[in-house]
């Protein structure tokens, strides 16, 4: 560990780029351990820098993946699946869930964000709703993981920290939902 920290100190910009790239590539290759990457980034770079590197890399890659899935959904091969009644009902159900579904799925680190992103793109989920839900959800999840990564023992020894962070998640969801509603109201004007 000491050797890793020494190497990071020597090559800070290169190390930050590698950390950013690893987090971004995880959005396309879901077999990589996202929680482990974010924890490592926060332990190596500190809570805030590790959080920002991880969050930015993952959000940018998720937007690119969403955009690719949306482009692929226009291919003629998907026409026969699009017109089935069951698929139309599922698509409408997903679209109705809106911001809340996206936010909650991205807050949970054990739900595959790769699948959520691909499905959102394939069903042509509203771009603004997807991006706002994804960015807010990943913000909360990555902040939590980075916070825990900075002081793992202290976090689990103090139940007040767990309660406060649960309240932070609820407040973040409420704020994010209000922002999303305001964005859609402005679009309808």
C-alpha angles and dihedrals in degrees: 000000000000091000091051092051090048091051091048091051091051096047103030099155094044091047092050091049091050091049090049091048094048091052091046095047090052088068089063098035106043094184089079113095105251095184090051093049093049091045091050092048092052092046093048102038100026128255101291102038092041090049094049094047091049096043095047094047094048096044094049092048092047091053090050091048091048090050092049091049090049091052092047091051089066092064116112091239089075095052094088091052095044095060097054114109094228091052092048091052092049091048092050091047091053092047092049092056089063124163096356094059093047094045095048095046092050093046091058108078093202098059111088107251087192091067094043091051094047094047091047090053095044094051089045094241111193108279096220093048092046095048095045093047093044096046093047093044094048090045091059095041096046093044089052093048092046091049092050091044092056093056112006097168095046092051096056094041093057115061090187089068090054092049093047092049091049088054089049090055092052093047090048090052092051093047092046092049091050092049091049091050091050092050090053093046090054090050091053094052 
